[in-house]
Amino acid sequence: MSAKASDPRAEIEHAENVIQLVMAAVVPGVLAAMLFSYVLFNELTVLFLALSITIALFMIIPAKRMHDLHFKTWVRNSLPSKLITSVVGMIYIAAISVFAVSLLSLTADFNPEHPATFAVEGGLLLSLIGLMTYQSQNKERFLSGEKRFFSSEPKQLEERVVEHLKAIGHSHKRSGVGLACHLDLPDSGLRVHIHPLTKSSTEVLLENINEKNSEVTMKLKGCLDPPV
């Protein structure tokens, strides 16, 4: 096995890329084929529908692997941006498919002059614009963060972070309700998000990492990382 294959970061990135590719191209491509088959080859519609569902279900495998690997290392928070890109791809393919099928079909449901066709196309295009705007506004924020999962309760991790911040002389401001919380560090601009996954596991996200607060970031990782 190569060094790259055994690296949790590389494996997580590979799993994210697989999910992104399948969601952005493979699944919507199969659904588009199903839509065309409804007009041209009606007997294949159920087959394409079953195939798309099967492919989507198989994504549980890389998703589960990625979840397990998040307990082993810190990794850049790139998944939200990739998922948005996937959804953009799905919407784009769906919009093109609906329009193309509407030109081929003679049924009322897909007729280009039917109001429902314009409603579907308009909804898809508005969703596409909204998602692309959201991605452009938040991509830098997503990529400036690193996250890791821990087999500990949120309260324990929060207490550990707060204790360490006091030890190194950094003030913080807490927000949030319940077990989930956000710790803002005004001196460094760093933000710590602590969210429960289950009763015994927690996600920690360090957001707004930059060159100025890299030292604080490393110290917080050190205080949170389990002993080897």
C-alpha positions, 0 to 999 in steps of 0.5 A, a space after each residue: 500500500 502506498 504512503 498516499 493511500 495510508 494517509 488519512 488526509 489523502 483518503 478523506 480527500 479521495 472520498 470527498 472527490 468520489 462523492 462530489 463526482 457522483 453527485 455532480 455528474 453520475 447521478 444527475 446523468 442517470 436521472 437525465 437518461 431516465 427523463 429522456 427514456 420516459 419520452 423515447 424508450 418508456 420501458 427503460 425508465 424504471 431501470 434508470 430510476 433503479 440505477 440512480 437509486 443504487 448509485 446514490 445508496 453506494 455513496 454510503 460506503 465512502 461517506 462512512 469511510 470519511 466519517 471514520 477517518 475524521 477521528 484520526 486527523 485534522 483536515 481542511 473543511 472542504 466538503 461544504 464547498 464540494 457539496 455545493 458544487 455537486 448540487 450546482 452540477 445536479 441542478 444544471 444537468 436537470 435544467 438542461 434535461 427538462 428543457 431538452 425533453 420538453 422540446 421532444 415531448 408532445 405530452 402536456 406535462 413537458 410541453 414547452 408552452 405549458 406553465 409547469 415547464 416554465 415553473 420548473 425551469 425558473 425554479 431550477 435557475 433561481 436555485 442555481 443562482 442562489 447556490 452559486 452566490 452562496 458559494 462565492 460568499 462562503 468559499 473562503 470561510 469554508 476553506 479557512 477551517 479545519 475540523 476533526 471528530 473526537 470520541 468525547 462529549 462536547 462539554 469535556 472538549 469545551 472545558 479543555 479548550 477554555 482551560 487552555 485558552 486561559 493558560 496561554 492568556 487568550 480571552 474568548 467569547 462564548 455563544 450557542 445553546 445546549 451542547 453546541 457552542 462557538 468560542 470567538 477569540 478576538 485577539 486572533 480572529 480564530 473561531 472554535 465551533 464545537 458540535 455534538 455528533 452523538 452522545 459520545 462523539 463531537 465535531 470540532 471546527 477551527 475556523 478563520 485560520 490564517 498566518 497570524 493565528 497559526 501558532 494559536 491554532 497549533 496549540 489548540 490542536 495540541 490540547 485537543 488531540 488525544 495522546 498517542 
